[in-house]
Amino acid sequence: MSSRRNFRVWRGDRAGGEFSNYAIEVDEGMVVLDAIHRIQAEQAADLAVRWNCKAGKCGSCSVEINGKPKLSCMTRMNSFAPDATISVQPLKAFPVIKDLVSDVSWNYEQNKKIPPFKPRARGADGKHRMLQRDVDRVQEFRKCIECYLCQNVCHILRDHDKKNSFVGPRFMIRLASLEMHPLDSADRLPAIKGEFGSGLCNITRCCTEVCPEHINITDNGIIPLKERVVDRFYDPLLWLACKFFSANRRS
């Protein structure tokens, strides 16, 4: 069974743009990405949209639907009221390339700044050992599909445009996956406090709410990192102990 649905789709590029109205027939079981493809096929062949897997695993089709960051391939048409007009626009936190396609290349540059995994020395028997609970703890963060919905909804990046001061929730959880790994030996806390800007996050949990993989970004990733920064740099006893051991290693 099909029905007639109204869409407002943002059209334009870096120079500017506006919403265009489209009315199409929508079939039962369709998602928003299907509807966009039908608009392309029937009314706007030059409409630009990014997508790949159509299974909610590549993160390519991130847009804002009725003002909320979503994957268009995972947003079903039957989730809207029958008479609702559906607005689709590119992610607001990043520059527009064309129509629904945003330039998210800034994220790739942030990724390059993160110090890579540095394994500890093996034990006397030549083996690494980990507890299962430690494996489970960092495994959650590796479910990230880099859709950048969390980056888009983060008010530090979106509303205040502090991209030179904060890496955003996606890369805070990548940092967490490294810092909490029991076999990692790199010290990233000074960078987490400094150039990565952990102190700017004020724990609104908006990033967790939009994550399509249901990663608990805030409680399991960002808050533990912030606690480690506080322990290292703001606990006077621990600070003195770190200075003492650091001086001994140098001597």
Backbone as JSON, one array per atom type, in Angstrom:
{
  "sequence": "MSSRRNFRVWRGDRAGGEFSNYAIEVDEGMVVLDAIHRIQAEQAADLAVRWNCKAGKCGSCSVEINGKPKLSCMTRMNSFAPDATISVQPLKAFPVIKDLVSDVSWNYEQNKKIPPFKPRARGADGKHRMLQRDVDRVQEFRKCIECYLCQNVCHILRDHDKKNSFVGPRFMIRLASLEMHPLDSADRLPAIKGEFGSGLCNITRCCTEVCPEHINITDNGIIPLKERVVDRFYDPLLWLACKFFSANRRS",
  "N": [[0.85, -1.19, 0.0], [0.6, 2.17, -0.89], [1.29, 5.67, -0.22], [0.78, 9.2, -0.48], [3.34, 11.45, 0.17], [4.79, 14.38, 1.61], [7.78, 16.21, 1.18], [10.46, 18.27, 2.37], [13.4, 19.21, 1.11], [16.72, 20.11, 1.54], [18.48, 22.11, -0.72], [21.46, 23.06, -2.24], [24.74, 24.62, -1.87], [28.08, 25.4, -0.63], [27.88, 28.12, -0.92], [25.3, 28.75, -0.3], [21.73, 28.09, 0.04], [18.42, 26.58, -0.15], [15.28, 25.18, 1.02], [13.58, 22.79, -0.95], [10.43, 21.73, -2.21], [8.88, 18.55, -2.41], [6.64, 16.07, -3.59], [5.85, 12.73, -3.27], [5.05, 9.28, -4.04], [4.99, 6.94, -1.5], [5.99, 3.74, -0.59], [4.92, 0.93, 1.41], [7.04, 0.02, 4.1], [9.24, 1.48, 3.34], [12.24, 3.47, 3.88], [13.63, 6.67, 4.86], [15.84, 7.15, 3.2], [15.19, 5.62, 0.95], [13.06, 7.14, 0.02], [14.34, 9.53, -0.66], [15.92, 8.58, -2.75], [13.87, 7.99, -4.55], [12.92, 10.54, -5.07], [15.18, 11.53, -6.38], [15.1, 9.85, -8.65], [12.68, 10.49, -9.89], [12.14, 13.27, -9.84], [14.32, 15.0, -9.27], [17.11, 14.66, -10.53], [19.68, 15.57, -10.1], [20.05, 15.75, -7.39], [22.1, 15.58, -4.61], [23.28, 13.04, -2.5], [24.77, 11.19, 0.12], [25.54, 7.78, 0.5], [25.88, 4.26, 1.28], [25.94, 1.41, 2.43], [23.3, 0.95, 3.22], [22.42, -0.33, 5.48], [22.77, 0.56, 7.99], [25.4, 0.5, 8.92], [27.6, 1.69, 7.74], [27.6, 4.41, 8.13], [27.38, 6.48, 6.31], [25.09, 7.86, 5.39], [24.29, 10.01, 6.99], [22.17, 12.56, 8.06], [20.07, 15.42, 8.81], [16.91, 14.96, 10.0], [13.85, 16.32, 10.16], [15.08, 18.15, 11.86], [16.59, 16.57, 13.58], [19.56, 14.7, 14.11], [20.11, 11.84, 12.17], [20.45, 8.5, 10.79], [19.6, 8.13, 7.5], [18.98, 5.76, 6.29], [18.04, 4.17, 8.28], [15.78, 5.25, 9.27], [12.5, 4.9, 9.4], [9.7, 5.38, 7.27], [7.18, 5.01, 8.34], [7.41, 5.97, 10.87], [6.64, 8.53, 11.07], [3.94, 10.87, 11.35], [1.0, 10.39, 9.34], [0.21, 12.68, 7.87], [2.36, 14.36, 8.06], [4.9, 16.67, 7.04], [8.08, 15.97, 5.86], [11.24, 17.01, 6.67], [14.47, 17.2, 5.31], [17.88, 17.66, 5.69], [21.39, 18.64, 5.39], [24.08, 17.74, 7.73], [24.52, 20.09, 10.3], [26.79, 20.87, 11.67], [28.98, 20.81, 10.07], [30.65, 21.92, 7.05], [28.78, 22.38, 3.99], [28.9, 20.35, 1.11], [27.36, 19.7, -1.21], [23.91, 19.9, -1.51], [22.59, 17.33, 0.33], [24.98, 16.41, 1.24], [27.6, 16.55, 3.44], [30.75, 18.05, 4.35], [32.89, 16.23, 6.02], [35.56, 16.06, 6.54], [37.17, 17.26, 8.46], [37.02, 15.66, 10.7], [38.63, 13.49, 10.04], [41.14, 14.59, 10.18], [41.36, 15.1, 12.91], [41.47, 12.52, 13.85], [43.99, 11.69, 13.05], [45.63, 12.94, 14.88], [45.62, 11.57, 17.24], [47.53, 9.72, 19.47], [48.79, 6.51, 18.61], [47.98, 3.06, 19.5], [50.08, 1.67, 21.95], [51.7, -1.03, 22.82], [52.25, -2.7, 25.97], [55.24, -4.16, 27.43], [55.76, -7.65, 26.94], [54.9, -10.36, 29.18], [56.95, -12.42, 31.41], [56.72, -14.93, 30.31], [56.4, -14.39, 27.69], [53.87, -13.66, 26.82], [50.81, -11.79, 26.37], [48.29, -10.84, 28.65], [44.83, -10.45, 29.4], [41.97, -9.48, 31.3], [38.6, -10.62, 30.93], [36.63, -8.75, 31.5], [37.92, -6.36, 31.03], [38.36, -6.53, 28.31], [35.71, -6.45, 27.4], [35.02, -3.89, 28.22], [36.41, -2.02, 26.58], [35.61, -2.88, 24.13], [33.05, -1.99, 23.53], [33.37, 0.66, 22.6], [34.47, 0.27, 20.15], [32.48, -0.28, 18.42], [31.73, 1.9, 17.01], [30.59, 3.5, 14.07], [31.38, 5.72, 12.8], [29.54, 7.71, 11.9], [29.22, 10.26, 12.61], [27.1, 11.55, 13.82], [27.05, 12.08, 16.54], [29.06, 13.99, 16.7], [27.87, 16.03, 15.28], [25.67, 16.76, 16.86], [26.82, 17.71, 19.12], [27.09, 20.49, 21.12], [29.32, 22.03, 21.51], [30.84, 21.82, 19.22], [28.92, 22.31, 17.25], [27.26, 24.6, 17.91], [29.01, 26.44, 19.1], [31.29, 26.23, 17.63], [33.91, 25.32, 18.28], [36.05, 23.89, 17.1], [38.75, 24.0, 17.05], [39.5, 23.49, 19.6], [38.32, 21.26, 20.75], [37.94, 17.8, 20.31], [35.62, 16.38, 20.03], [32.86, 14.07, 20.71], [33.06, 11.6, 19.28], [35.82, 11.15, 19.03], [36.63, 11.32, 21.6], [35.7, 8.9, 22.59], [37.29, 7.22, 21.14], [39.77, 7.83, 22.19], [39.22, 6.97, 24.77], [38.99, 4.21, 24.32], [41.61, 3.53, 23.93], [42.99, 4.55, 26.18], [41.81, 3.08, 28.22], [42.53, 0.55, 27.66], [44.0, -2.36, 28.82], [46.53, -3.18, 28.04], [47.81, -1.08, 26.91], [50.36, 1.42, 26.82], [50.88, 4.07, 26.37], [50.93, 7.57, 27.21], [48.38, 9.6, 27.2], [46.99, 11.48, 28.6], [47.87, 14.2, 29.16], [47.43, 15.39, 26.6], [44.72, 14.86, 26.28], [43.65, 16.49, 28.24], [44.61, 18.94, 27.28], [45.06, 19.74, 24.13], [42.99, 18.13, 23.11], [40.79, 18.81, 24.6], [39.07, 17.9, 26.81], [37.93, 19.13, 29.04], [36.01, 20.89, 28.09], [33.64, 19.6, 27.6], [30.43, 19.42, 28.92], [28.81, 17.38, 29.79], [26.14, 16.8, 28.63], [24.97, 14.65, 27.49], [23.82, 14.43, 24.99], [25.13, 13.37, 22.82], [25.22, 10.62, 23.32], [22.53, 10.03, 23.11], [21.94, 10.15, 20.36], [23.4, 8.17, 19.16], [23.59, 5.61, 16.83], [24.53, 3.07, 17.31], [24.15, 2.69, 19.94], [26.11, 3.24, 21.85], [27.34, 3.99, 25.02], [28.39, 6.8, 25.21], [28.9, 9.02, 26.87], [28.73, 8.26, 29.72], [30.31, 5.93, 29.88], [32.61, 6.53, 28.48], [33.45, 9.4, 28.13], [33.12, 10.58, 30.74], [34.72, 8.84, 32.46], [37.25, 9.46, 31.32], [37.47, 12.2, 31.89], [37.54, 12.01, 34.66], [39.98, 10.74, 35.04], [41.72, 12.7, 34.15], [41.24, 14.69, 36.06], [42.13, 13.34, 38.37], [44.85, 13.07, 37.75], [45.84, 15.71, 37.29], [44.69, 17.47, 39.1], [44.47, 16.43, 41.64], [46.2, 16.94, 44.48], [47.95, 15.22, 45.98], [48.33, 12.99, 44.3], [49.47, 14.32, 42.16], [51.93, 15.19, 43.24], [53.07, 12.68, 43.71], [53.35, 11.72, 41.08], [55.17, 13.56, 40.07], [57.36, 12.95, 41.7], [57.99, 10.24, 41.03], [58.49, 10.58, 38.33], [60.78, 12.21, 38.41], [62.56, 10.44, 39.6], [62.77, 8.48, 37.61], [64.08, 9.86, 35.62], [66.51, 10.32, 36.83]],
  "CA": [[0.0, 0.0, 0.0], [1.38, 3.39, -0.99], [0.64, 6.91, 0.2], [1.43, 10.43, -0.96], [4.02, 12.13, 1.27], [5.44, 15.65, 1.28], [9.15, 16.36, 1.66], [11.24, 19.49, 2.19], [14.78, 18.77, 1.01], [17.62, 21.25, 1.37], [19.27, 22.1, -1.94], [22.42, 24.16, -2.29], [26.15, 24.28, -1.66], [28.73, 26.26, 0.36], [27.47, 29.52, -1.12], [23.96, 28.95, 0.24], [20.69, 27.25, -0.54], [17.1, 26.67, 0.47], [14.5, 23.96, 0.94], [12.7, 22.57, -2.09], [9.31, 20.86, -1.86], [8.62, 17.42, -3.3], [5.57, 15.15, -3.18], [6.07, 11.45, -3.93], [4.37, 8.11, -3.53], [5.85, 6.16, -0.62], [5.47, 2.38, -0.41], [5.04, 0.35, 2.74], [8.35, -0.52, 4.42], [10.34, 2.35, 2.89], [12.93, 4.35, 4.81], [13.82, 8.01, 4.29], [16.79, 7.06, 2.09], [14.42, 5.16, -0.21], [12.28, 8.27, -0.47], [15.29, 10.44, -1.32], [16.26, 7.97, -4.04], [12.73, 8.15, -5.44], [12.93, 11.94, -5.5], [16.23, 11.58, -7.4], [14.7, 9.14, -9.87], [11.47, 11.01, -10.53], [11.96, 14.72, -9.88], [15.54, 15.81, -9.09], [18.22, 13.75, -10.82], [20.94, 16.15, -9.64], [20.06, 15.82, -5.93], [23.27, 14.87, -4.08], [23.13, 12.4, -1.2], [25.82, 10.19, 0.35], [25.08, 6.54, 1.13], [26.68, 3.14, 0.85], [25.51, 0.05, 2.74], [21.85, 0.9, 3.48], [22.18, -1.31, 6.55], [23.08, 1.2, 9.26], [26.72, 0.12, 9.4], [28.69, 2.47, 7.12], [27.56, 5.78, 8.64], [27.49, 7.46, 5.22], [23.87, 8.59, 5.05], [23.92, 10.9, 8.09], [21.52, 13.83, 7.72], [19.13, 15.86, 9.84], [15.53, 14.71, 9.6], [13.01, 17.15, 11.05], [15.95, 18.81, 12.82], [17.3, 15.64, 14.45], [20.55, 13.91, 13.39], [19.72, 10.45, 12.03], [20.82, 7.78, 9.58], [18.39, 8.1, 6.68], [18.65, 4.37, 5.93], [17.47, 3.5, 9.44], [14.62, 6.03, 9.71], [11.37, 4.38, 8.64], [8.66, 6.35, 6.93], [6.0, 4.84, 9.2], [7.65, 6.6, 12.17], [6.1, 9.89, 10.99], [2.49, 10.96, 11.21], [0.63, 10.27, 7.92], [0.08, 13.98, 7.21], [3.53, 15.19, 8.38], [5.9, 16.99, 6.04], [9.38, 15.49, 6.35], [12.35, 17.87, 6.26], [15.77, 16.53, 5.27], [18.94, 18.63, 5.43], [22.72, 18.12, 5.75], [24.54, 17.98, 9.09], [24.78, 21.53, 10.46], [28.07, 21.15, 12.32], [30.06, 20.74, 9.09], [30.34, 22.63, 5.8], [28.04, 21.65, 2.96], [29.5, 20.19, -0.21], [26.22, 19.91, -2.11], [22.63, 19.34, -1.07], [22.58, 16.6, 1.6], [26.32, 15.9, 1.49], [28.43, 17.42, 4.28], [32.2, 17.83, 4.33], [33.27, 15.78, 7.36], [37.0, 15.78, 6.51], [37.77, 17.74, 9.71], [37.1, 14.52, 11.6], [39.78, 12.65, 9.69], [42.33, 15.27, 10.67], [41.43, 14.87, 14.35], [41.86, 11.13, 14.06], [45.44, 11.58, 12.85], [46.34, 13.53, 16.01], [45.56, 10.69, 18.42], [48.66, 8.76, 19.54], [48.3, 5.13, 18.39], [48.15, 2.03, 20.53], [51.47, 1.34, 22.26], [51.56, -2.18, 23.74], [53.2, -2.91, 27.05], [56.15, -5.29, 27.24], [55.17, -8.95, 27.26], [55.3, -10.96, 30.45], [58.14, -13.28, 31.39], [56.45, -16.09, 29.46], [56.25, -13.93, 26.32], [52.46, -13.55, 26.47], [49.97, -10.73, 26.92], [47.08, -11.36, 29.28], [43.79, -9.48, 29.7], [40.74, -9.99, 31.89], [37.48, -10.49, 30.02], [35.89, -7.51, 31.77], [38.65, -5.28, 30.37], [38.06, -6.68, 26.88], [34.34, -5.98, 27.2], [34.94, -2.45, 28.47], [36.87, -1.25, 25.43], [34.96, -3.37, 22.91], [31.88, -1.14, 23.26], [33.74, 1.85, 21.84], [34.88, -0.12, 18.79], [31.3, -0.44, 17.58], [31.48, 3.17, 16.32], [30.58, 3.42, 12.61], [31.81, 7.03, 12.32], [28.47, 8.44, 11.21], [29.42, 11.63, 13.09], [25.89, 12.15, 14.39], [27.41, 12.61, 17.86], [29.82, 15.22, 16.47], [26.94, 17.05, 14.8], [24.76, 17.22, 17.91], [27.63, 18.29, 20.2], [26.93, 21.94, 21.04], [30.65, 22.66, 21.48], [31.23, 21.87, 17.81], [27.85, 22.81, 16.37], [26.78, 25.94, 18.25], [30.12, 27.33, 19.46], [32.32, 26.04, 16.61], [35.23, 25.23, 18.92], [36.75, 22.74, 16.51], [40.19, 24.12, 17.32], [39.72, 23.25, 21.02], [37.66, 20.04, 21.24], [37.88, 16.8, 19.24], [34.26, 15.86, 19.91], [32.59, 12.79, 21.38], [33.55, 10.42, 18.57], [37.23, 10.9, 19.29], [36.78, 11.06, 23.03], [35.56, 7.47, 22.84], [38.48, 6.53, 20.6], [40.78, 8.01, 23.23], [38.86, 6.08, 25.89], [39.29, 2.83, 23.95], [43.06, 3.36, 24.07], [43.39, 4.8, 27.57], [41.28, 2.04, 29.11], [43.03, -0.75, 27.24], [44.95, -2.77, 29.86], [47.85, -3.44, 27.49], [48.36, 0.13, 26.32], [51.3, 2.08, 27.73], [51.07, 5.48, 26.01], [50.34, 8.56, 28.13], [47.64, 10.59, 26.42], [46.22, 12.37, 29.47], [48.16, 15.64, 28.93], [46.77, 15.83, 25.37], [43.27, 14.83, 26.53], [43.37, 17.71, 29.0], [45.0, 20.11, 26.52], [44.59, 19.97, 22.76], [41.75, 17.42, 22.82], [39.75, 19.63, 25.21], [38.07, 17.17, 27.59], [37.26, 20.01, 30.0], [34.93, 21.66, 27.48], [32.4, 18.82, 27.62], [29.69, 19.61, 30.17], [28.02, 16.18, 30.08], [24.72, 16.92, 28.3], [24.56, 13.32, 27.03], [23.14, 14.47, 23.69], [25.85, 12.49, 21.9], [24.78, 9.26, 23.6], [21.14, 9.88, 22.67], [21.79, 10.0, 18.91], [24.29, 7.13, 18.64], [22.81, 4.48, 16.29], [25.07, 1.82, 17.85], [23.8, 2.69, 21.36], [27.3, 3.33, 22.69], [27.15, 4.94, 26.12], [29.55, 7.66, 25.0], [29.14, 9.92, 28.0], [28.97, 7.62, 31.01], [31.36, 4.92, 29.82], [33.8, 7.03, 27.81], [33.88, 10.76, 28.42], [33.23, 10.81, 32.18], [35.94, 8.23, 32.99], [38.43, 10.21, 30.88], [37.51, 13.43, 32.67], [37.95, 11.65, 36.02], [41.42, 10.47, 35.01], [42.39, 14.0, 34.03], [41.14, 15.33, 37.37], [43.02, 12.63, 39.28], [46.26, 13.32, 37.42], [46.28, 17.1, 37.28], [44.07, 18.31, 40.12], [44.63, 15.81, 42.95], [47.56, 17.38, 44.88], [48.79, 14.1, 46.42], [48.72, 12.22, 43.13], [50.36, 15.16, 41.36], [53.26, 15.11, 43.85], [53.6, 11.34, 43.49], [53.77, 11.63, 39.68], [56.4, 14.36, 39.93], [58.42, 12.22, 42.38], [58.38, 9.07, 40.23], [59.07, 11.07, 37.08], [62.14, 12.66, 38.71], [63.37, 9.24, 39.85], [63.06, 7.81, 36.35], [65.08, 10.66, 34.89], [67.8, 10.18, 37.5]],
  "C": [[0.88, 1.24, 0.0], [0.57, 4.59, -0.52], [1.44, 8.1, -0.33], [2.05, 11.16, 0.23], [4.74, 13.37, 0.76], [6.81, 15.75, 1.95], [9.64, 17.79, 1.43], [12.71, 19.08, 2.23], [15.67, 19.97, 0.74], [18.45, 21.08, 0.11], [20.21, 23.3, -1.92], [23.84, 23.68, -2.13], [26.74, 25.25, -0.64], [28.28, 27.72, 0.26], [26.08, 29.81, -0.56], [22.96, 28.04, -0.43], [19.37, 27.43, 0.18], [16.4, 25.32, 0.33], [13.65, 23.95, -0.33], [11.64, 21.55, -1.69], [9.12, 19.77, -2.9], [7.48, 16.6, -2.71], [5.74, 13.86, -3.97], [5.19, 10.37, -3.31], [5.37, 7.27, -2.71], [5.21, 4.8, -0.38], [5.69, 1.9, 1.02], [6.44, -0.24, 2.94], [9.52, 0.36, 4.01], [10.96, 3.12, 4.05], [13.16, 5.69, 4.11], [14.79, 7.97, 3.11], [16.11, 6.57, 0.82], [13.65, 6.31, -0.84], [13.17, 9.28, -1.2], [15.69, 9.89, -2.68], [15.1, 8.09, -5.03], [12.62, 9.59, -5.94], [14.0, 12.14, -6.58], [15.74, 11.01, -8.72], [13.57, 9.83, -10.62], [11.45, 12.52, -10.71], [13.24, 15.54, -9.84], [16.77, 14.92, -9.28], [19.56, 14.26, -10.31], [21.02, 16.29, -8.12], [21.21, 14.96, -5.39], [22.98, 14.32, -2.69], [24.21, 11.33, -1.08], [25.22, 8.96, 1.02], [25.97, 5.41, 0.62], [25.97, 1.81, 1.14], [23.99, -0.11, 2.86], [21.49, -0.14, 4.53], [22.54, -0.73, 7.92], [24.45, 0.88, 9.8], [27.86, 0.93, 8.79], [28.72, 3.91, 7.62], [27.53, 6.85, 7.57], [26.27, 8.37, 5.08], [23.38, 9.5, 6.19], [23.34, 12.21, 7.57], [20.73, 14.29, 8.94], [17.72, 15.71, 9.29], [14.6, 15.36, 10.62], [13.84, 17.72, 12.19], [16.74, 17.9, 13.72], [18.3, 14.82, 13.63], [20.17, 12.43, 13.38], [20.42, 9.83, 10.82], [19.56, 7.65, 8.74], [17.99, 6.68, 6.29], [18.0, 3.61, 7.07], [16.24, 4.24, 9.98], [13.42, 5.66, 8.85], [10.3, 5.44, 8.42], [7.45, 6.21, 7.85], [6.22, 5.39, 10.62], [7.13, 8.03, 12.21], [4.58, 9.83, 10.87], [2.12, 10.97, 9.71], [0.57, 11.6, 7.17], [1.29, 14.88, 7.44], [4.39, 15.44, 7.15], [7.27, 16.67, 6.61], [10.48, 16.37, 5.78], [13.66, 17.1, 6.34], [16.82, 17.57, 4.88], [20.29, 18.06, 5.85], [23.05, 18.41, 7.21], [24.98, 19.43, 9.24], [26.15, 21.84, 11.02], [29.23, 21.23, 11.33], [29.67, 21.48, 7.82], [29.59, 21.75, 4.82], [28.91, 21.53, 1.7], [28.43, 20.46, -1.27], [25.0, 19.19, -1.55], [22.74, 18.64, 0.29], [23.95, 16.05, 1.99], [27.15, 16.92, 2.25], [29.9, 17.06, 4.14], [32.66, 17.49, 5.75], [34.77, 15.52, 7.47], [37.72, 16.27, 7.76], [37.96, 16.58, 10.69], [38.31, 13.64, 11.31], [41.07, 13.27, 10.19], [42.48, 15.09, 12.18], [41.92, 13.46, 14.66], [43.37, 10.95, 13.96], [46.23, 12.07, 14.06], [46.44, 12.6, 17.21], [46.73, 9.72, 18.41], [48.16, 7.33, 19.44], [48.54, 4.23, 19.59], [49.63, 1.69, 20.7], [51.46, 0.2, 23.27], [52.64, -2.22, 24.81], [54.13, -4.07, 26.7], [55.45, -6.59, 27.62], [55.67, -9.45, 28.61], [56.51, -11.86, 30.28], [57.95, -14.5, 30.49], [56.22, -15.69, 28.0], [54.82, -13.72, 25.88], [51.85, -12.27, 27.06], [48.73, -11.38, 27.54], [46.13, -10.21, 29.61], [42.63, -10.17, 30.38], [39.59, -9.74, 30.93], [36.72, -9.18, 30.25], [36.59, -6.31, 31.13], [38.45, -5.33, 28.86], [36.69, -6.1, 26.58], [34.24, -4.46, 27.31], [35.33, -1.63, 27.25], [36.18, -1.68, 24.14], [33.76, -2.52, 22.54], [32.24, 0.02, 22.35], [34.11, 1.52, 20.4], [33.69, -0.42, 17.89], [31.02, 0.81, 16.75], [31.59, 3.01, 14.81], [30.98, 4.75, 11.96], [30.76, 7.69, 11.41], [28.54, 9.92, 11.52], [28.13, 12.33, 13.51], [26.2, 12.76, 15.76], [28.2, 13.9, 17.72], [28.87, 16.35, 16.09], [26.07, 17.62, 15.91], [25.5, 17.87, 19.07], [27.6, 19.82, 20.1], [28.27, 22.67, 21.0], [31.12, 22.82, 20.04], [30.19, 22.57, 16.95], [27.48, 24.27, 16.65], [27.91, 26.93, 18.52], [31.31, 27.22, 18.53], [33.73, 26.05, 17.19], [36.0, 24.0, 18.41], [38.25, 22.82, 16.7], [40.52, 23.79, 18.77], [39.2, 21.91, 21.52], [37.53, 19.06, 20.09], [36.49, 16.21, 19.05], [34.1, 14.47, 20.48], [33.09, 11.56, 20.62], [35.0, 10.11, 18.94], [37.55, 10.84, 20.77], [36.62, 9.57, 23.31], [36.7, 6.68, 22.19], [39.63, 6.65, 21.59], [40.5, 7.08, 24.41], [39.21, 4.62, 25.57], [40.77, 2.52, 24.07], [43.49, 3.5, 25.52], [42.94, 3.69, 28.51], [41.74, 0.64, 28.71], [44.13, -1.2, 28.2], [46.37, -3.03, 29.34], [48.5, -2.21, 26.87], [49.26, 0.85, 27.32], [51.53, 3.55, 27.39], [50.38, 6.39, 27.02], [49.69, 9.66, 27.31], [46.93, 11.62, 27.28], [46.59, 13.84, 29.3], [47.47, 16.18, 27.68], [45.26, 15.83, 25.53], [42.84, 16.08, 27.28], [43.58, 18.95, 28.14], [44.36, 20.2, 25.16], [43.3, 19.24, 22.42], [40.55, 17.98, 23.58], [38.69, 18.92, 26.02], [37.29, 18.07, 28.55], [36.11, 20.8, 29.42], [33.59, 20.92, 27.5], [31.69, 19.01, 28.96], [28.6, 18.55, 30.38], [26.51, 16.39, 29.83], [24.11, 15.6, 27.85], [23.81, 13.33, 25.69], [23.81, 13.55, 22.69], [25.41, 11.04, 22.08], [23.38, 9.02, 23.03], [21.01, 9.62, 21.18], [22.61, 8.86, 18.34], [23.48, 5.94, 18.12], [23.3, 3.12, 16.77], [24.84, 1.7, 19.36], [25.04, 2.59, 22.26], [27.03, 4.35, 23.78], [28.37, 5.86, 26.16], [29.9, 8.45, 26.25], [29.57, 9.18, 29.26], [30.14, 6.65, 30.98], [32.66, 5.41, 29.21], [34.28, 8.38, 28.3], [34.07, 11.0, 29.92], [34.45, 10.12, 32.78], [37.22, 8.94, 32.54], [38.58, 11.5, 31.68], [37.97, 13.14, 34.1], [39.45, 11.37, 36.08], [42.22, 11.76, 34.9], [42.38, 14.72, 35.38], [42.1, 14.68, 38.37], [44.48, 13.0, 39.02], [46.67, 14.76, 37.7], [45.72, 17.96, 38.41], [44.06, 17.69, 41.51], [46.05, 16.12, 43.43], [48.47, 16.23, 45.29], [49.27, 13.27, 45.23], [49.68, 13.01, 42.26], [51.79, 15.1, 41.91], [53.89, 13.73, 43.62], [54.1, 11.18, 42.06], [55.07, 12.39, 39.46], [57.58, 13.6, 40.54], [58.93, 11.06, 41.54], [58.99, 9.48, 38.91], [60.51, 11.52, 37.28], [63.08, 11.46, 38.94], [63.73, 8.52, 38.55], [64.12, 8.56, 35.56], [66.47, 10.51, 35.5], [68.35, 8.74, 37.39]]
}
